[in-house]
Amino acid sequence: MTEDLLPPPESQPIMPAQRREMIVRRLRREQTLSVVQLTEIFNCSHMTVRRDIAVLEQEGLVFSVPGGVRLASQVTSEPSHNNRVILESAQKQRMAVIAAQYLKPGMVVYLDAGTTTLCLVPHIVELAGMTVVTNDFSIVMAFAEARHVKVIHTGGVLDHDNITGIGTLAADTLRNLATDIAFISSSSWDLQRGITTPSEAKVEVKKAAIAGSSQVVLMATSSKYGTFAMYRIADLERFDPIISDDALPPDSAAGIRRSGIELILA
């Protein structure tokens, strides 16, 4: 083990900032460490380690996991629609049940592209006088038999992998519309950076949808928390509320709530 990964001798008291720096350095090598490992390495209490993790997570450097911590990771690409549709289906359905409580008859609703927002379709179909705006062709097709629902597609450049409309044309449509509520999805989110995307062409669309809605709800599964991509879209404080699933680590959930953000776990 290299010297900079070792704690100083017991005769040299370690400062909290030093300890946190060493935790990050060690994580860069090992990716994941348990709380027990860290208490043994630094000869300190579980509470001290938990405080360090909370500070580092607030800074966007690490992400707490059950029993430990891992290095925050960068997302450089997103899985295709066909791959996403089979993942975490039960969690997404539970999240949709919670999200549906924010729906009322006669609303104009924006559904962001995604398999999580797609789960809201059956709940919208049950309501009268609904208008749905979306950039997702799969969501449009899901409403094909629901003639009582008015559906507006944003248009834009086709993203073949995700079967969605992206780019300036899609964003321009949204800038000319006002919605009551927008349900936004994200492939990466954390407390420090908010929601992010590896696709520059998606930024304009998501920002326009958020800006044009009276209420904005983030629907994002816990598996995507603690990751980030190159392009920032919005801080977590912009959403009211955030809906995720109950696999989100308690320390992460507590950090979000301490920031004054409403978080609901399905």
Buried (B, 14 or more C-beta within 10 A) or exposed (E): EEEEBEBBEEEEEBEEEBBBBBBBEBBEEEEBBBBEBBBEBBEBEEEBBBBBBBBBBBEBBBBBBEEBBBBBEEBEEBEEBEEBBEEBEEBBEBBBEBBBEBBEEEBBBBBBBBBBBBBBBEBBBEBEEBBBBBBBBBBBEBBEEBEEBEBBBBEBEEBEBBBBBBBBBBBBBBBEBEBBBBBBBBBBBBBBBBBBBBBEBBBBBBBBBBBBBEBBBBBBBBBBBBBBBBBBBBBBEBBEBBBBBEEBBEBBBBBBEEEEBEBBBB
